[in-house]
Amino acid sequence: MKHEIIDSGIDIAYFHASEDKQFVRDNVFDIIAGLDHLRIDSILVDKSKTEPSLRPLKRFYPEMVENLLKYAFGSRGIDVSRFDKVFIFLDRESSRTSERDAIIKALKLSLARHLVMVPYVICMHPSISHPYLQIVDYCSWAIYVKNERAEYRPYKKISKLIASEFDIFASELIEWY
């Protein structure tokens, strides 16, 4: 598809939902919608509703990671025992070492509970280097625009792949900032 898009006159080095032209997004979402083996688990976090005591990275990331992984690997999640090894790729978005370290530490704590007998590898790569991270970007963007702009078209294309979508602070009434 990338070569077809380039041939149509759009010079594209990688896929990024918020930056791509609508024509490109439509094509990418059509491909993602056909990936029947894909499972999307997501949590929605309204940072303004994050209680001050939960804001430090050492508390925030473990809490959010655990909430996400309990859906992905919990009783209704993926049976990871059928795998020899699990590879976890994260977008290296944050350039702050302390944030990256907090994320990795939180992941390791949670994964120790969820992947007891299965070895795993955690990699932080720029999304432009990995096609699956670009798929994650597209799926996350579809969920984001549904919730922020009430734009449902991309979400509807992938909705059959969404196994869980949990708004972590939905019941919180206080906005802290």
Beta strands, then each sheet from edge to edge (+ up, - down):
strand 1: 40-44
strand 2: 86-91
strand 3: 120-125
strand 4: 162-167
sheet 1: 1+ 4+
sheet 2: 2+ 3+
end
